[in-house]
Amino acid sequence: MDAAELLIPVKRIADLKGRFHWPIDSILAGSAPADMLPLEQLAKDISRKVNARPKLTLNSSSAAAVRIRRDKSISGEEAYQLKILPGGIDISAGGDAGAYYAVQTLRDIIAIEGRNLLCRRIEDWPDFTRRGVYLDCSRGKVPKLNTLKELAERLSHWKINELQLYVENVFTFKRHPAIGKGYSPFTPDEILSLRDYCSKRHVRLVGSLASFGHTEKILMLPEYEHLGELAGFRGFAGGTTLCPTDAGSIKLVGELYDEFMPLFDAVDFNVCGDEPWELGKGRSKRRAARVGVGQVYLEFFLKLYRLCQKHGKRMNAWADIVLQYPELLKKIPKDIVMLNWDYNVGGERVGRTREIAKAGLAFMVCPGTSSWNTHGTRLANAMGNVAEFAAAGRKYGAEGLLNTDWGDNGHRNFLGLSLHGFAHGAAHSWNSKGADDKTFTSRFCRDVFGTAGKKAAKAIRLIGSTYLTCGAPYRNECALFYALIEPMKNNKAMIPSRIDAASEAGLKKVVSQLSDDAIWPAAPKGMDEFEVLALREIETAGRMDCLAAERALTAKKIRSGENVPSVRLREIAGQMRKIAKDFESLWLARNKQSRLRDNLKLFRQAEENMKLSGK
């Protein structure tokens, strides 16, 4: 086995002579209470995979199959050495996190080799201090607490050490109860429970709250509408951006922070601050004309900074507006962390990472899973985006890599399709040079889906490429995401029409690739429910893309004046009804009710539109 065969590649690996054979009665010995959790994880694995009877102990002197020690000569809390010898497995770590990660590596080796392990020595440490996942919980889908805990378990296994939940309004603010109403918001107890669960797995739960732009769900409420920069922007009563010159804006944010920030013990806090689209166009226009739009942004930005200082937090913020007005870089306090995001291969801001580093600011590089505005993913783009940003982060000294996963337009994308992106980001966060992107999908599916891995890998590649196959490769979306619900007849409201943009040959290819039931993997016996759901989500995403392609082909006929038999239209409408039921079932399996009804309404409208299209 070489380093690249592991899903999360290790830094150094050297073969030694001999093999280690798991004894039936295997003693797993830790040297600190923190070792018990990873040893419990290991015990579960060897019970299931090598038919051993593990016993856990903190005894540091008796013989053991696995022994964990602390070694002050190992530099770094997360670094470790793992030696597999004929007489036993020895783990030495600089701290609790290093011991945890050593066990995760051992678990992966067992999954590949089983009962008899080749002897080897591994020395390992991460590329980046912060290795994070950013999960959108505000575009309609709010995960259940158990879903987030199950996700954190898997992220920690991939050596991710930070989780951020994107919150716009999905929190139960006591002082402002209307803000989360109707969105199944998180409660303080849920945040605290998740925080403690993550902490035991060496994952920091970092708070994140939209504090400037993307506040439309607050500003649409009558009691907050007056705080908007430009009323009516994008159809929202108060627009999408807080007015930076209104004293009430920062007062509101401060009151939200007072309730939200203390729930997180991590020193970092993400105020967001991205995409304030109306900035300088409405109520702050006069101020912007005098001092410049960038300066108006900075003035509010510094108010957020002072609120973070009040709570003892280190402010993190998205870097798009600062890079739009680069003269601001020298004015930003040096203890702020800039989050440089761009979600496309060859993205302009990837290349501008150097400017943030040159300004002396701490920063993270922030690619994405490319899972939003799709039913599957834009797989090649996602992997290329991560690899490019990881390279830029290493070159210019990034503090970390934060891999983002969004849910634009109702969060119709499934968590199961994002797992590949999370693991891929984890591999590049830990050891980017050791990551082999060409074989990554096969190794991911082998580790996560076991005997269903080969089929799962083929399915993920197929639905991860439909954004190209359909012949309309838009940036930041797959055309089939919209073709599934776009009206069948000429649609002036959707410009450009995704149905018109997709090619007939490409749509037919999508249907031919995804209409065969045999391509979808069945869950092996004994698989955890979390992965069972992921396989169901992969299949449903593929069926949604296939149905979208069938609808688009039918719509092209109707738009060209061809008569489509009503029986065919009813058949597609029935498929839409079936997809809606499957979608609802999968949504509720992982998530709160939240805005499920918004998506079901779109499905019903698309179903009715099919029935009426022949008239």
C-alpha positions in Angstrom: 0.0 0.0 0.0 1.3 3.5 -0.8 0.1 6.8 0.6 -2.3 7.5 -2.3 -4.2 4.3 -1.7 -5.7 5.8 1.5 -8.6 8.2 1.0 -6.9 10.8 3.1 -3.2 10.4 2.0 -0.5 10.3 4.7 2.8 12.2 4.4 5.3 9.4 4.9 4.9 5.7 4.7 7.6 3.0 4.7 7.2 -0.8 4.5 8.6 -3.0 7.2 9.1 -6.7 7.3 6.3 -9.0 8.4 2.6 -8.9 9.1 0.4 -8.1 12.1 -2.4 -10.6 12.6 -5.3 -9.5 14.8 -5.7 -11.8 17.8 -9.2 -12.9 18.7 -8.9 -11.2 22.1 -7.4 -7.8 21.1 -6.5 -5.3 23.9 -6.7 -1.7 22.8 -4.8 0.5 25.2 -4.9 4.3 25.5 -2.9 6.6 27.7 -5.4 9.4 28.2 -9.2 9.5 28.6 -9.5 11.2 25.2 -8.2 8.0 23.6 -11.3 6.1 24.6 -13.5 7.5 21.8 -11.2 6.7 18.9 -10.5 3.2 20.4 -14.3 2.6 20.6 -14.5 3.5 16.9 -11.6 1.1 16.2 -13.2 -1.6 18.3 -16.4 -1.4 16.4 -14.5 -1.8 13.1 -12.4 -4.8 14.1 -15.5 -6.5 15.6 -17.3 -6.2 12.3 -14.4 -6.7 9.9 -11.9 -9.0 11.5 -14.1 -11.0 13.9 -12.0 -10.0 16.9 -13.2 -9.4 20.5 -11.7 -6.0 21.4 -11.2 -4.9 25.0 -10.5 -1.2 25.9 -8.2 -0.2 28.7 -6.2 2.8 29.9 -3.5 0.4 31.3 -0.1 1.6 30.0 2.0 -1.4 31.0 0.3 -4.7 29.9 0.6 -6.2 26.5 -1.7 -4.8 23.9 -2.6 -5.2 20.2 -2.9 -1.4 19.9 -1.2 1.0 22.2 -1.5 4.8 22.1 1.3 6.9 23.7 2.0 10.7 24.0 5.4 11.7 22.7 6.6 15.3 23.4 9.2 14.9 20.6 6.4 14.8 18.0 5.8 18.4 17.0 2.3 19.5 16.5 -1.0 18.7 18.3 -2.3 16.9 15.2 0.9 15.0 14.1 1.4 11.3 14.8 3.5 8.2 14.1 1.9 4.9 13.5 4.0 1.7 13.5 2.4 -1.7 12.6 4.8 -4.4 13.8 4.3 -8.2 14.0 3.9 -8.0 17.8 1.5 -5.1 17.9 0.5 -1.6 16.7 2.1 1.4 18.3 0.7 4.9 18.0 2.7 7.9 19.2 1.2 11.4 19.1 1.9 14.9 20.1 -1.6 15.4 21.5 -5.1 14.1 21.7 -6.0 15.1 18.1 -2.9 13.4 16.7 -3.9 10.2 18.5 -7.4 10.5 17.1 -6.2 10.9 13.6 -3.7 8.0 13.9 -6.6 5.7 14.8 -8.6 7.0 11.8 -5.7 6.1 9.5 -5.5 2.6 11.1 -9.3 2.2 10.6 -8.8 2.9 6.8 -5.9 0.4 6.6 -8.1 -2.3 8.2 -10.9 -1.6 5.8 -8.5 -2.3 2.9 -6.4 -5.2 4.3 -8.7 -6.8 6.9 -7.3 -9.2 9.5 -3.7 -9.4 8.3 -1.9 -6.0 8.1 1.3 -5.4 6.3 3.9 -4.0 8.7 4.8 -0.3 8.0 5.7 2.9 9.6 3.7 6.1 9.0 4.6 9.7 9.9 1.8 12.1 9.3 0.8 15.8 9.8 -1.6 18.2 8.0 -1.0 20.8 5.4 -3.4 23.3 6.9 -4.2 24.2 10.5 -7.9 24.7 9.7 -9.6 22.1 7.6 -13.3 22.9 7.3 -16.7 22.2 5.8 -19.2 25.0 5.4 -22.8 23.7 5.2 -25.7 25.8 4.0 -28.6 25.5 6.4 -30.6 28.6 5.3 -31.8 28.1 1.7 -34.7 26.0 2.7 -33.2 22.9 4.3 -32.4 22.7 8.0 -30.7 19.4 9.0 -31.9 17.5 12.0 -29.5 17.4 14.9 -28.8 13.7 14.4 -27.9 14.3 10.8 -25.3 16.9 11.7 -23.8 14.6 14.4 -23.6 11.7 11.9 -22.0 14.1 9.4 -19.5 15.3 12.0 -18.6 11.7 12.8 -17.6 11.2 9.2 -15.9 14.5 8.7 -13.7 13.8 11.8 -12.8 10.4 10.3 -11.6 12.3 7.2 -9.5 14.6 9.5 -11.7 17.6 9.1 -11.4 19.8 12.2 -13.9 22.6 11.6 -17.6 22.8 10.8 -19.6 25.9 10.1 -23.3 26.1 9.5 -24.5 28.9 7.3 -27.3 30.8 9.2 -29.3 33.6 7.7 -32.4 33.3 9.9 -32.7 29.7 11.0 -32.2 30.3 14.7 -34.7 30.8 17.5 -33.8 34.3 18.7 -35.7 35.1 21.9 -35.5 38.8 21.4 -36.5 38.5 17.7 -38.8 35.5 17.5 -40.3 36.3 14.1 -36.9 35.9 12.3 -36.8 32.1 12.3 -40.5 31.4 12.2 -41.6 29.0 9.5 -38.1 27.8 8.8 -37.7 25.1 11.5 -34.9 27.0 13.2 -32.1 25.6 15.3 -32.5 26.0 19.1 -29.7 27.0 21.5 -29.8 23.5 23.0 -29.3 21.9 19.5 -26.2 24.2 18.9 -24.8 23.3 22.3 -25.4 19.6 21.8 -23.7 19.7 18.4 -20.8 21.8 19.7 -20.0 19.3 22.4 -20.4 16.3 20.1 -18.0 17.9 17.6 -15.5 18.8 20.3 -15.0 15.2 21.4 -14.1 14.4 17.8 -11.7 17.3 17.5 -14.0 19.3 15.3 -14.5 23.0 16.1 -18.1 24.2 15.6 -17.5 27.8 14.4 -20.5 30.2 14.4 -21.6 31.9 11.1 -24.3 34.5 10.7 -25.2 36.6 7.7 -24.7 40.1 9.0 -24.8 42.5 6.0 -25.9 41.0 2.6 -28.1 37.9 2.3 -30.5 39.2 5.0 -33.5 39.1 2.8 -35.4 36.6 5.0 -35.2 39.1 7.8 -35.9 42.2 5.7 -39.0 40.6 4.2 -40.6 40.8 7.6 -42.6 44.0 8.2 -40.9 44.9 11.5 -37.4 44.8 9.8 -38.2 46.0 6.3 -37.2 49.6 7.1 -33.6 48.5 7.7 -33.1 47.5 4.1 -30.7 49.4 1.8 -33.1 49.2 -1.2 -36.7 48.1 -0.8 -38.0 45.6 -3.4 -34.7 44.5 -4.7 -35.0 41.0 -6.2 -38.7 41.0 -5.2 -38.0 41.2 -1.4 -39.9 43.9 0.5 -36.8 45.2 2.2 -34.2 44.0 -0.4 -31.4 41.7 0.5 -28.9 44.0 2.2 -28.9 45.9 5.5 -28.5 49.6 5.1 -25.0 50.3 6.5 -25.8 54.0 7.4 -28.9 53.1 9.4 -28.0 52.9 13.1 -30.7 50.3 13.5 -28.9 47.8 11.3 -25.9 47.4 13.5 -28.2 47.5 16.6 -30.1 44.6 15.2 -26.9 42.6 14.4 -25.6 43.3 17.9 -28.7 41.9 19.5 -28.5 38.8 17.3 -24.9 38.3 18.2 -25.6 38.7 21.9 -27.8 35.5 21.7 -25.9 33.6 19.1 -22.2 34.1 19.6 -21.9 32.8 23.2 -23.1 29.4 22.1 -19.8 28.8 20.3 -16.6 28.3 22.2 -14.4 28.5 19.1 -12.5 31.8 19.0 -13.4 32.3 15.3 -16.7 33.7 14.1 -17.8 34.2 10.5 -19.8 37.4 10.0 -20.1 36.6 6.3 -20.4 40.1 4.7 -20.5 38.8 1.1 -22.6 40.0 -1.8 -24.3 43.1 -0.4 -25.8 43.7 -3.9 -27.6 46.9 -3.2 -24.7 48.6 -1.4 -24.5 52.3 -2.4 -27.5 52.1 -4.6 -30.2 53.0 -2.1 -30.3 54.7 1.2 -26.4 54.8 1.4 -26.1 56.3 -2.1 -25.4 59.8 -0.9 -22.7 58.7 1.5 -21.2 56.4 -1.2 -21.0 59.4 -3.6 -18.9 61.3 -1.0 -16.5 58.7 0.2 -16.9 55.8 -2.2 -18.8 52.5 -2.1 -15.8 50.6 -0.7 -15.4 53.0 2.2 -19.1 52.6 3.1 -18.6 48.9 3.1 -15.5 49.2 5.4 -17.3 51.4 7.9 -20.0 48.8 8.5 -17.4 46.0 8.3 -15.5 47.7 11.2 -18.7 47.9 13.2 -19.0 44.2 12.9 -15.4 43.8 13.9 -16.1 45.8 17.2 -19.0 43.5 18.0 -16.8 40.5 17.5 -14.2 42.0 19.9 -16.9 42.6 22.4 -17.6 38.9 22.5 -13.9 37.9 22.4 -14.2 36.5 18.9 -11.7 36.7 16.0 -13.7 38.0 13.1 -13.8 35.9 9.9 -15.4 37.4 6.7 -15.8 36.5 3.0 -13.3 38.4 0.9 -15.2 39.1 -2.3 -16.0 42.8 -1.5 -12.6 43.6 -0.1 -11.1 42.2 -3.3 -13.6 44.2 -5.3 -12.2 47.3 -3.6 -8.5 46.3 -3.0 -7.6 49.6 -1.5 -9.4 48.3 1.6 -6.8 45.6 2.2 -4.4 47.9 4.0 -7.2 49.3 6.2 -8.4 46.0 7.6 -7.3 45.1 11.1 -4.6 42.4 11.0 -6.4 40.1 13.3 -9.3 39.6 10.9 -9.4 36.4 8.8 -10.4 36.8 5.2 -12.2 33.9 3.5 -11.3 34.0 -0.2 -14.0 32.1 -2.1 -14.4 31.2 -5.8 -16.3 28.1 -7.0 -15.0 27.7 -10.5 -11.9 26.1 -12.0 -9.7 29.0 -13.1 -11.7 31.4 -11.0 -10.5 35.0 -10.9 -10.3 35.2 -7.1 -8.2 32.0 -6.8 -5.4 33.9 -8.5 -5.9 36.9 -6.2 -5.1 34.9 -3.0 -1.6 36.5 -3.2 -3.0 40.0 -2.6 -4.5 39.0 0.7 -1.3 37.3 1.8 0.7 40.3 0.7 -1.4 42.6 2.9 -0.4 40.6 5.9 -3.9 39.2 6.7 -4.6 35.7 7.8 -6.9 33.9 5.3 -8.5 30.7 4.3 -9.0 29.4 0.8 -12.7 28.5 0.1 -13.6 26.3 -2.8 -16.9 24.5 -3.1 -18.5 21.1 -3.7 -20.4 22.4 -6.8 -23.4 20.5 -5.5 -25.9 23.4 -5.6 -28.2 24.3 -8.5 -27.7 20.7 -9.5 -29.3 17.4 -8.6 -25.9 15.7 -8.7 -22.7 17.7 -8.8 -20.5 19.4 -11.3 -17.9 16.8 -10.4 -14.9 17.9 -12.6 -15.3 21.5 -11.7 -15.6 20.7 -7.9 -12.4 18.6 -7.9 -10.4 21.1 -10.0 -11.6 24.0 -7.8 -10.4 22.3 -4.6 -7.1 21.3 -6.1 -6.4 24.9 -7.4 -7.3 26.6 -4.2 -5.3 24.1 -2.1 -2.3 24.8 -4.2 -2.8 28.6 -3.8 -3.3 28.1 -0.1 0.0 26.2 0.3 1.9 28.7 -1.9 0.8 31.8 0.0 0.5 30.5 3.5 -3.2 30.0 4.1 -4.4 29.2 7.6 -6.8 26.7 6.2 -9.2 25.4 3.5 -12.9 25.8 4.0 -14.9 23.7 1.6 -18.4 25.2 1.0 -21.6 23.4 0.2 -24.6 25.7 -0.7 -28.3 25.1 -1.3 -29.3 27.9 -3.7 -32.9 28.0 -5.0 -34.6 25.8 -2.4 -31.8 23.4 -1.6 -33.0 20.7 -3.9 -29.6 19.1 -3.8 -29.0 16.1 -1.4 -26.4 15.8 1.3 -25.4 12.3 0.0 -24.1 13.9 -3.2 -22.0 16.3 -1.2 -20.1 13.7 0.8 -17.7 13.1 -2.1 -16.8 16.7 -2.2 -16.3 16.9 1.6 -13.9 13.9 1.5 -12.1 15.3 -1.5 -11.6 18.7 0.2 -10.4 16.8 3.3 -7.8 15.0 1.3 -6.4 18.2 -0.2 -6.6 19.9 3.2 -4.5 17.2 4.9 -2.0 16.3 2.2 -2.8 17.9 -1.2 0.3 16.8 -3.0 -0.5 13.2 -2.0 -4.0 13.3 -3.3 -4.7 11.4 -6.5 -7.7 13.0 -8.1 -7.9 10.4 -11.0 -8.6 7.6 -8.6 -10.2 9.5 -5.8 -13.9 8.7 -6.7 -13.2 5.0 -6.8 -11.4 5.1 -3.4 -14.1 7.2 -1.9 -16.9 4.8 -2.9 -14.8 1.8 -1.8 -14.4 3.2 1.7 -17.9 4.7 2.1 -20.1 2.2 0.2 -18.2 -1.1 0.5 -19.3 -3.7 -1.9 -21.6 -1.2 -3.6 -18.6 1.0 -4.3 -18.0 0.2 -8.0 -21.6 0.9 -9.0 -21.7 4.0 -6.8 -18.5 5.3 -8.4 -20.0 4.9 -11.9 -23.2 6.6 -10.8 -21.5 9.5 -9.2 -19.4 10.1 -12.3 -22.4 9.9 -14.6 -24.6 12.3 -12.6 -21.6 14.5 -11.9 -21.1 15.1 -15.6 -24.7 15.8 -16.8 -24.0 19.5 -16.6 -21.6 18.9 -19.5 -23.5 16.0 -21.2 -26.8 18.0 -21.6 -25.0 20.5 -23.9 -25.6 23.6 -21.8 -22.6 23.9 -19.5 -23.5 27.0 -17.5 -21.3 28.2 -14.7 -22.5 27.5 -11.2 -25.4 25.3 -12.2 -26.6 22.3 -14.2 -29.2 23.2 -16.8 -31.2 20.1 -15.8 -31.8 21.5 -12.3 -34.1 24.2 -13.9 -35.3 22.0 -16.9 -37.0 19.8 -14.3 -39.5 22.5 -13.3 -39.4 25.0 -16.3 -42.8 25.4 -18.1 -43.1 23.2 -21.2 -44.2 25.9 -23.6 -42.0 28.9 -24.5 -41.0 30.5 -21.3 -40.4 34.2 -21.4 -39.9 34.3 -17.6 -36.8 32.1 -17.7 -34.1 33.9 -19.8 -32.2 32.1 -21.1 -34.5 29.0 -21.2 -32.4 26.0 -20.0 -34.6 23.8 -22.1 -33.8 25.7 -25.2 -30.1 25.9 -24.3 -29.7 22.1 -23.9 -29.0 20.2 -27.0 -31.3 17.4 -28.2 -28.3 15.0 -28.7 -27.1 15.8 -25.2 -30.5 15.3 -23.6 -30.9 12.0 -25.3 -27.5 10.9 -24.1 -28.5 11.8 -20.5 -31.7 9.7 -20.8 -29.8 6.7 -22.3 -27.2 6.9 -19.5 -29.5 7.3 -16.5 -32.7 5.4 -17.5 -31.2 1.9 -16.8 -32.3 0.7 -13.4 -29.3 -1.6 -13.2 -26.8 1.2 -12.8 -28.0 2.1 -9.3 -26.2 0.4 -6.4 -28.1 -1.5 -3.7 -27.1 -1.0 -0.1 -25.1 -3.9 1.3 -26.5 -5.7 4.4 -25.4 -4.1 7.6 -24.6 -0.7 6.1 -25.2 2.3 8.4 -28.4 4.2 7.7 -26.5 7.4 6.9 -24.8 5.7 3.9 -28.0 3.8 2.9 -29.7 7.2 2.6 -26.8 8.5 0.5 -27.2 5.7 -2.0 -30.9 6.4 -2.2 -30.1 10.1 -2.7 -27.7 9.3 -5.5 -30.3 7.2 -7.3 -33.0 9.9 -6.8 -30.7 12.6 -8.1 -30.0 10.6 -11.2 -33.7 10.0 -11.8 -34.4 13.7 -11.4 -31.8 14.5 -14.0 -33.2 11.8 -16.3 -36.7 13.1 -15.9 -35.5 16.7 -16.5 -33.9 15.5 -19.8 -37.1 13.7 -20.8 -39.2 16.8 -20.0 -36.8 19.0 -22.0 -37.0 16.7 -25.0 -40.7 16.7 -24.9 -40.8 20.5 -24.4 -38.6 21.0 -27.5 -41.2 19.1 -29.6 -44.0 21.2 -28.2 -42.2 24.4 -28.8 -41.4 23.4 -32.4 -45.2 22.8 -33.0 -45.0 19.0 -32.9 -48.0 17.2 -31.5 -47.1 15.2 -28.4 -49.7 12.4 -27.5 -51.5 13.2 -24.2 -50.6 9.7 -22.9 -46.9 10.6 -23.1 -47.6 13.8 -21.2 -49.5 12.0 -18.5 -46.7 9.4 -18.3 -44.1 12.1 -17.6 -46.5 13.8 -15.1 -46.8 10.5 -13.3 -43.0 10.3 -13.1 -42.9 13.8 -11.6 -45.4 12.8 -9.0 -43.3 9.7 -8.1 -40.1 11.9 -7.9 -41.9 14.3 -5.6 -42.8 11.5 -3.2 -39.3 10.2 -3.2 -37.9 13.6 -2.7 -40.2 14.3 0.3 -39.2 11.0 1.9 -35.5 11.7 1.6 -35.8 15.3 2.8 -37.6 14.3 5.9 -35.2 11.4 6.6 -32.3 13.9 7.2 -33.9 17.3 7.7 -36.6 19.2 9.5 -39.8 20.2 7.7 -38.5 23.8 7.1 -39.3 24.8 3.4 -40.1 21.4 2.0 -43.4 22.7 0.9 -41.8 25.3 -1.4 -40.2 22.4 -3.4 -43.3 20.3 -3.4 -45.2 23.2 -4.8 -42.7 23.4 -7.7 -43.1 19.7 -8.3 -46.9 20.0 -8.3 -46.8 22.9 -10.7 -44.5 21.0 -13.1 -46.8 18.0 -12.9 -49.8 20.1 -13.8 -47.9 21.9 -16.5 -47.2 18.5 -18.2 -50.9 17.7 -18.2 -51.9 21.0 -19.7 -49.1 21.2 -22.3 -50.9 19.2 -24.9 -53.9 21.6 -25.0 
